Amino acid sequence: MIGHKSKEMLVFYNKRQQVEENVGYSPSARKSKLVVHGWKQLGYPVIIKKIRALSQEEIAVAHDRDYVRGILSGKIKNGFGNKSLNVAKSLQWTTGSFVCAAIHAHLHKNNTFSPTSGFHHAGYNYANGFCTFCGLTIAAILLHKQHKAQQVGILDLDSHVGDGTANTVRKTKSQNFINHYSLGYYDIQKHNNSQWLEDLPSLIKQNFSHCDILFYQAGVDCHEDDPEVSSGHFNSEQIYLRDKIVYSVCRELRIPVVTNLAGGYQKPIQKVIDLHNLTAKAFQDAYE
């Protein structure tokens, strides 16, 4: 059963997962601090939880060892297209944030938050689309191997396909315990997104009701004003409704949820932060 203090937002965060240097078009390397600050400013019960950096060996449960070694040593380009050692160090903390959030959620049957992005395009031995290591698959494998999680669900509602997640799951032969849904594989546009939202409760129940835990990529690049929108084309009210549905159904099913940020590319960045604030509001409202 979900913990009795379920409205608390247990946020697994450390400033070392943040990269202040300019790493290009995507804001994902520097938005975690802004999102956490935004949630606090709204007055929500945010509790910062300690995290640790993942080791090279832990990351390699979902990736080729030589690839992991090359990224962390600055010899292979990361998902931002550079070989920055500062970015490389932060990657051990971003994956650590998500893994620590997942372990806590699984062991304590409580909802957690990992203010992280840059996972679902990273393949077994390649970086792509601002993503370098697939923290989703890493966390699922570690939960399964070390903490006896039988079934792990990944609900990826970022606008783009979770191709890296699919690749790492396939390469590690983890299909038997990882259940993956990615919005990006479906043609969800303005003309049919209301119907998709109506069907979302059934989608969650059909795909994840048997899972011990759900990883939820609450991407906001599916917003109709996002310059990179591919699937979704939701307005702000629909983003809020989407998130409230996810949390409400998982509350009904008594499945703990680990939420992360995923994509969002509107300018200025405050527009992205405002949408991530809707996720926090939806969580609070779902657990009234």
C-alpha positions, 0 to 999 in steps of 0.5 A: 500500500502507498505510504500514508504521507503520500502528498509529500514530494520526495525529490531525489536531487543533488546539485551535482546532477546539474551542469551550468555550462552551455551544452547546446539546444536542450535545457535538460542539463540545467533545468533540474534546479529550476524545477525543484525551486519552482515546486518549493515556491508553489508551497508544495511539501517538497522533501529533498532526499540524498542520492549517490552517483552510480558507478561505472559497473552499475551503469553498464548493466544496461550499456556496453562497458567500453561505451560507458568507459569512453563516455566517463573518460571523455573519449566518446561524445555524449548526448549533447555532442561534446566530450565534456568531463563536467557533463560526464560527471553529472551523468553518474548523478542523474542516473543515480538520482533516478535509481535512488528514487526507484529503489526508495519507491520500491522498498517503501511503496511510496511515490518519488520524484527524480528531476532528471531528463536525457534518458530515453534516446540513449542506446546500448552503445550510443548516445543520441538526442541529448541522451547518454545513459538510459537511466530508466533501463538501468534502474529497472535492471538494478531493481530486478536483480538487487531488490526482487522487483518482478515487473517494472513499468515504463510509461513514457509520455515524452513526445518522442519515441523511447527508442533508446529504452527499447534498444537497451531493453532488447540488448539486455534481454530484459523484455520479460520484466520490463513493460514499456509504453512510449507515446512517441510511437503513436500518432496523437495529434489535436484531432485525437488527443482528447480521445487518447486522454479518455482512454489513458486510464484503460491504457495504464490498467492494461499495460501496468496493473501487474507491475510492482512499480511504474517509471513515469516520464512526464515529458512536456515537449508534447505541448502544442506550443513546443518547437519539437512537438511530435506526438501529443499536441496537448494544451496546458490543461490537457498536460495537467489532466494527463498527469492527474490521470496517471497519478489517480489510476496508480493510486487506485492500483496501489502502484508506486510511481517514480516521476522524472521530467524528460523533454521540454524545449519552449523558450524562455525556459520558464515556460517549460518550468510552468508545465513541470509545475502542472505535474506537481499540482496534478500530483497534489490534487490526485492525492487529496 
